Amino acid sequence: MHRPEDQSRKKKRRAAVGEQTRRTADITTASIARGRAVKKANALTACLCGALPGIALGILQPSGVGKWLIGFISGFMWANAFEYLYHRFLLHLPKTFFAQHHLEHHASVGTPTEAEHVNFGSSPLWVAAIFAINSVPVAGVNVLLGLDMTPGILLAFSVYFIAVEEIHWRIHLGEWLPPGLCRARGYHLAHHVCPTARFNIFLPLCDMVLGSATQAQ
């Protein structure tokens, strides 16, 4: 038996998904153009800061397919954890610069300018800073321990960041999502109904491990 409050939350979440689809048409063309331009610039920056150095390092210091694969998986998991921590403990930390900026995203949902506030990186400079914060210590540890997994890790950082921004964009603007990611729309929009849960966008690994995946149900 479902408790009444559980049913109520599910109804609110379904209503939020339906409302999001209807209001997409209200987002202005200019807002979409500006948001898409930032998204493209962020993706290019992610490639220049992660994938390109990783591939160059892999060519200069070949480490074998196995270490590339292990590095990529490790980097992907690291990126998932960073996304969770960044979103939960920085973007939702009350009365901080980061929270104020992220609040614009939550407040813009359903408004004509929503598309301008969808990207996690507000500018390429911000994206470069995120990559520096993650890449420098990872590369340092790899060099000190002789793990030779830096190329795969840097490539994973780029892939994960671009995936998060693209999927987040498609969720909010009601665009097509691959069949395996269809549930990501409802999962993330539930975060906008209950902002204290569901901090991963499309791959809720840390949400499940740390118990924040079901709080918004």
N, C-alpha and C positions, 0 to 999 in steps of 0.2 A: 504493500500500500504506500502510495506517495503522500507525503504530508502536504497540507494545503499550501504552505509557504513555498514548497518545492515546485508545485504546479504553477503557482503565481510567477515564480522566477522564470520558469520555462516559457510561459506565455509572454512575459516581457522580452525575453531573448528572441523569441520568434517574431514578435512585433517589431523589434529593433532591426532584424534582418529585412523584413518586408518594407519597413519605412526607409531603410537605407537604399533599397533598390528604386523606390519611387522618387526619392529626393535627388538621385544622381543627375536627373535631367535638369535640376535647378542650378547645378554648379556651372558657373559661367565659363565660356570658351577661353577667355583671357586667363582665368585662374588655372584652368587645365594646362594651358600653354606654358605658363610660368612654372607650375609644379613639374611638368614634364621636362622642362629645360634644366631645372635643378637636379632632377633624377638622372638625367643623361650625364650631366657634369659630375655628379657623385659617382656614377658607375665608371666613368673614365678615370677619375681619381683613384678609385678602388683598384682598378687594373694597374695603374701606374705605380701605386704604393705597395701592392701585394703580388699580383700575378706576374708582372714584368720582372721585378727583382728576383722573384722565386725561380722563374724560368731561366733567367740569366745566371743565377747562382748554380742551378742544376746543370747548366751547360759547362760552366767553368770548373765546377767540382762535382763530377758525376757520382751519384750515390746508389744507383740501382733502383729498379722498379719497386722492390719491396719497401725500401725506406721512403720512397715517394708516396706509396699507398698508406703506410703507417703514419707518415707525417700529415697527409691530407685528412685522414680520419681523426687524428689528434687535434689538428687545427679546426676541423669542423665542430668537434665537441667543445673545444675551448671557446670558439665563437658563439656557440649556443649558450654557454655559461656566461660569457661576457654580456650578451644581449639581455639575459635574464637579470643579472646584477645591475647593469646600466639602467635598464627600464624600471626595475623595482626600487632600487635604493638610491638612484640619482635623479631620474626623471620624476619620481613620485615622492621625493624628499621635500616636505613642506617648506615654503618661504625661502627657496633657493633660486638662483638664476636659472638653473636647469629645469626646475619644476615650473617656474613661471613660463618659460618657453614652451614646455610640453603641454602646459595647461591651454595654450593657444590651439594646440591640436585637438584636445578634447572639446574645447568650446566651439571650435569651427565645424564640428560634425553636424551636417544638415544645413550648413550655410552656403551661400554662393561662392565663398572663397575657400571651401574645404580643401581643394586640391593643392593649395599653396602651403598647407600645413601637414601634409601626409608624410613627407620624407623625414627619415630619422636624422639624416645629416642636413643641417640647415644650409650648408655651403661646402664647396670642395675643401676649403681650409679646415673646416670642422672634421670632415672625413679623413683628411691627412693626419690630423691630430689623433683621431681614434686609432688609426693604423700604427702610428708611432708608439702610442701607449701600449699596444699589444705586441707589435713586431719586435721592438728593440729588446725587451727582456727575454722573449722567446728565442730570438736569434742568439743572444748572449749565452743563455743556458745551453743551447745546442752546441755552440762553439766550445764552451768550457768542458762539456761532458763528451764531446766528440760524437754526438748522435747522428749528425748528417741528415736531419729531417726537416731543416728550415725551408727548403724549396716547396715541399708538399704542404707545409703549414701555411706559408704565405699565400699559396694558390688557394687553399681552403678559405682563408680569411676573405679573399676577394669574392669567391663564389658565394659564400654565406652572406656577406653584406649586400651584394647585388640581389640575391634571392629575397632577402628580407625586405628591401625597399620595393622591389617589383611586386611581390605578393601583397605587401601592405597597401600599395597603390591600387592594385586590382580589387582588393577587398573593399576599400572605401569608395572606389568609383564604380563598383558593380560590374567590372570587366570579367572576361572569361578566365577561369582557373582550370588547370588540368584536373581530370577526374580524381586523382589521388589527393588533391588539395582542396576539394570542394568543402570539406568540413572546416577548413581553416577560416572561412568567412564567418560562420556562426560562432566559432571558437573565439575569434578576436573581437567580434562585435559584442560578445558577452562581457569583455573587459571594459567596454565603454558603458555598459549597464552597471557593472560592479568593478570599479577601478582597483580594488584591493586584491584581484586575482587575475590569472591568465596573462602573464607577462611575456611569455614566448609568443611569437607571431604565428608561425606555421609548424614548428617542430617542438612540441611541449615537453621536452625531455626534463629540463630543470623544474618546470611546473609540476610534473608528476613526482619527481624525486623529493621536492621540497614542499609538497602538499598544497600548492596553489592552483592546481588544475581544476578542482571541483568546487571551489568556494563560490564560483559565480553561477553555479547551476541552480 
